[in-house]
Amino acid sequence: MDKLLFALGSVAVFEGFFLAIAPGRIPKVLEVLSKLTRVELSRIGLIVMAAGVAILMITDF
């Protein structure tokens, strides 16, 4: 449970940080993402998810 809360908190900090420092970039990023196919988005999601799990396993929080 501690790992889950740590992960959720980390995501919130990460997302909030980038929204705070570069709010104008969000529409541009969304435009780029909207041009990707569903397969490409799925692959990106799986890669990011795997990286997150690896980081959590390495830190052994």
SULLINWO-V467879 format. One record per pair of residues at least 12 apart in sequence whose ideal C-beta (glycine too) atoms are under 10 Angstrom apart, sorted by the first residue. I is the first residue (numbers start at 1). J is the second residue. If there is no record, write none. Layout:
# SULLINWO-V467879
i	j
I	J
I	J
This chain:
# SULLINWO-V467879
i	j
2	61
3	56
3	57
3	59
3	60
3	61
4	56
5	61
6	56
6	59
6	61
7	52
7	53
7	55
7	56
7	61
10	52
10	55
10	56
10	59
10	61
11	52
